[in-house]
Amino acid sequence: MRIVDEAAREAKRTELLDAAARCFAERGYHATRTADICALAGMSSGNLFHYFPTKQAVLLALIERDGAETATSVTELAAADDPFGALLVLLDDVCRLAADSTYSGLALEISALAHRDDDVAVRFKANDASFRQSLEDLLARAAAAGQLDTDLSAQDAATWIAALVDGMFARVAADPDFRPEAQAAVLRRIVSQLLRGAAS
């Protein structure tokens, strides 16, 4: 009986997901063939189907992976002794991710697909809801610590911060000269003024 090396299998699965992320970001989901993904991952054509039943299953796995990674990152920040400082670190992370052409390209591709594909939409909306809830929790901690000066509810503030994040990625797509990492201080200032009435 053949013994399956789960660690090796998981590594191959990750390689395929990373390759798919690049292909979807650069070519678009519909223009990408499974053979393209396998080639980029350094595997023979058709090898993908040993790990995923369809190309859409790859896409859904990418969305779920991103949601899990985001949730882990925000949860770690939420445990910080300085919640408002943790929020500013999160904004820096957003700028860094927006500057990553694969990450930002994939994010925009998924956003577009969510308007036409119900399975994508369900996962996309779940990720968004989870992110906004994490922001709410972080903002509630900051408010309890006396770090905020705003009449916005945590829910409304979280929604507007999420909108700023969405806008960052949209601006990357619309303006090739826009440099997200160079705008980190500006994003910090906008959010600080929104929540504290002053730059930070």
C-alpha positions as CSV (number, residue, x, y, z in Angstrom):
1,M,0.0,0.0,0.0
2,R,1.3,3.4,-0.9
3,I,1.9,5.8,2.0
4,V,0.8,9.3,1.3
5,D,3.3,12.0,2.5
6,E,0.9,14.6,3.8
7,A,3.6,17.2,4.2
8,A,4.8,16.8,0.6
9,R,1.2,16.8,-0.6
10,E,0.4,20.0,1.2
11,A,3.6,21.6,-0.1
12,K,2.6,20.7,-3.7
13,R,-0.9,22.1,-3.1
14,T,0.6,25.4,-1.8
15,E,2.8,25.6,-4.9
16,L,-0.2,25.2,-7.1
17,L,-2.2,27.8,-5.2
18,D,0.8,30.3,-5.4
19,A,1.1,29.6,-9.2
20,A,-2.6,30.1,-9.7
21,A,-2.6,33.3,-7.7
22,R,0.0,34.7,-10.1
23,C,-1.8,33.4,-13.2
24,F,-5.2,34.8,-12.2
25,A,-3.6,38.1,-11.2
26,E,-1.7,38.5,-14.4
27,R,-4.0,36.9,-17.0
28,G,-7.4,36.9,-15.3
29,Y,-9.3,33.9,-14.1
30,H,-11.1,33.0,-17.4
31,A,-8.0,33.4,-19.6
32,T,-5.9,31.1,-17.3
33,R,-5.8,27.4,-18.3
34,T,-5.0,24.7,-15.7
35,A,-2.0,23.8,-17.9
36,D,-0.7,27.4,-17.3
37,I,-0.9,26.9,-13.5
38,C,0.9,23.5,-13.7
39,A,3.6,25.0,-15.9
40,L,4.3,27.8,-13.5
41,A,4.3,25.4,-10.6
42,G,6.8,23.3,-12.5
43,M,4.5,20.3,-12.7
44,S,3.3,18.3,-15.7
45,S,0.0,19.3,-17.3
46,G,-3.0,17.9,-15.5
47,N,-1.2,17.4,-12.2
48,L,-3.5,20.0,-10.7
49,F,-6.4,17.6,-10.7
50,H,-4.7,15.4,-8.2
51,Y,-5.2,18.3,-5.7
52,F,-8.2,20.2,-7.0
53,P,-11.2,18.8,-8.9
54,T,-11.7,22.0,-11.0
55,K,-10.1,25.4,-11.8
56,Q,-12.9,27.0,-9.8
57,A,-12.0,24.9,-6.8
58,V,-8.5,26.4,-7.0
59,L,-10.0,29.9,-7.0
60,L,-12.2,29.2,-4.0
61,A,-9.3,27.7,-2.1
62,L,-7.3,30.9,-2.7
63,I,-10.2,33.0,-1.4
64,E,-10.5,30.8,1.7
65,R,-6.7,30.9,2.2
66,D,-6.6,34.7,2.1
67,G,-9.5,35.0,4.5
68,A,-7.8,32.7,7.0
69,E,-4.4,34.5,6.7
70,T,-6.1,37.9,7.2
71,A,-8.1,36.7,10.2
72,T,-4.9,35.3,11.8
73,S,-3.0,38.6,11.2
74,V,-5.8,40.8,12.6
75,T,-6.3,38.5,15.6
76,E,-2.7,38.8,16.5
77,L,-2.8,42.6,16.2
78,A,-6.0,42.7,18.2
79,A,-4.2,41.2,21.2
80,A,-1.6,44.0,21.3
81,D,-1.5,46.2,24.4
82,D,-1.8,49.3,22.2
83,P,-4.9,48.7,20.0
84,F,-4.7,52.0,18.1
85,G,-1.1,51.4,17.4
86,A,-2.0,47.9,16.2
87,L,-4.5,49.5,13.8
88,L,-1.8,51.7,12.3
89,V,0.4,48.7,11.8
90,L,-2.5,47.0,10.0
91,L,-2.8,50.0,7.7
92,D,0.9,49.7,6.9
93,D,0.3,46.0,6.1
94,V,-2.5,47.0,3.7
95,C,-0.2,49.4,1.9
96,R,2.5,46.6,1.6
97,L,-0.1,44.1,0.2
98,A,-1.5,46.7,-2.2
99,A,2.0,47.2,-3.6
100,D,2.3,43.5,-4.3
101,S,1.2,43.1,-7.9
102,T,0.1,39.5,-7.4
103,Y,-1.9,40.1,-4.3
104,S,-3.6,43.3,-5.6
105,G,-4.2,41.8,-9.0
106,L,-5.8,38.7,-7.5
107,A,-7.9,40.8,-5.0
108,L,-9.3,42.9,-7.9
109,E,-10.0,39.8,-10.0
110,I,-11.8,38.1,-7.1
111,S,-13.9,41.3,-6.5
112,A,-15.0,41.3,-10.1
113,L,-15.8,37.6,-10.2
114,A,-17.9,38.0,-7.0
115,H,-20.4,40.0,-9.0
116,R,-21.0,37.1,-11.4
117,D,-20.3,33.9,-9.5
118,D,-22.4,32.9,-6.5
119,D,-19.8,30.6,-5.0
120,V,-17.1,33.3,-5.2
121,A,-19.6,35.9,-3.8
122,V,-20.4,33.8,-0.7
123,R,-16.7,33.5,0.2
124,F,-15.8,37.0,-0.8
125,K,-18.6,38.5,1.4
126,A,-17.6,36.2,4.3
127,N,-14.0,37.4,4.2
128,D,-15.2,41.0,4.1
129,A,-17.6,40.5,7.0
130,S,-14.8,38.8,9.0
131,F,-12.4,41.6,8.3
132,R,-14.9,44.3,9.3
133,Q,-15.8,42.5,12.5
134,S,-12.1,42.2,13.4
135,L,-11.7,46.0,12.8
136,E,-14.8,46.6,15.0
137,D,-13.3,44.5,17.8
138,L,-10.0,46.4,17.5
139,L,-11.7,49.8,17.5
140,A,-13.9,48.8,20.5
141,R,-10.7,48.0,22.4
142,A,-9.1,51.3,21.4
143,A,-12.2,53.1,22.5
144,A,-12.2,51.3,25.9
145,A,-8.6,52.3,26.3
146,G,-9.5,56.0,25.7
147,Q,-7.6,56.1,22.5
148,L,-10.4,57.4,20.3
149,D,-12.2,60.8,20.0
150,T,-15.0,60.3,17.6
151,D,-18.8,60.1,17.5
152,L,-18.7,57.3,15.0
153,S,-19.7,53.8,16.2
154,A,-17.2,51.1,15.9
155,Q,-19.3,49.5,13.1
156,D,-19.4,52.7,11.1
157,A,-15.7,53.4,11.6
158,A,-14.8,49.8,10.6
159,T,-16.9,50.2,7.4
160,W,-15.1,53.4,6.4
161,I,-11.7,52.0,7.1
162,A,-12.7,49.0,5.0
163,A,-13.8,51.4,2.2
164,L,-10.4,53.1,2.4
165,V,-8.7,49.7,2.0
166,D,-10.9,48.9,-1.0
167,G,-10.1,52.2,-2.5
168,M,-6.3,51.6,-2.1
169,F,-6.6,48.5,-4.3
170,A,-8.8,50.2,-6.8
171,R,-6.4,53.1,-7.1
172,V,-3.5,50.6,-7.8
173,A,-5.6,49.2,-10.7
174,A,-6.5,52.6,-12.1
175,D,-3.2,54.4,-11.7
176,P,0.1,52.5,-12.6
177,D,2.1,55.4,-11.0
178,F,0.4,55.1,-7.6
179,R,2.7,53.7,-5.0
180,P,0.8,52.3,-2.0
181,E,3.8,52.0,0.3
182,A,4.7,55.6,-0.3
183,Q,1.2,56.5,0.9
184,A,1.3,54.7,4.2
185,A,1.8,57.9,6.2
186,V,-1.1,59.5,4.4
187,L,-3.4,56.6,5.1
188,R,-2.3,56.7,8.8
189,R,-3.1,60.4,8.9
190,I,-6.5,60.0,7.3
191,V,-7.6,57.3,9.8
192,S,-6.1,59.2,12.7
193,Q,-8.0,62.3,11.8
194,L,-11.2,60.2,11.4
195,L,-10.9,58.6,14.8
196,R,-8.9,61.0,16.9
197,G,-9.4,64.4,15.2
198,A,-5.6,64.7,14.7
199,A,-2.8,63.2,12.7
200,S,-0.7,60.5,14.3
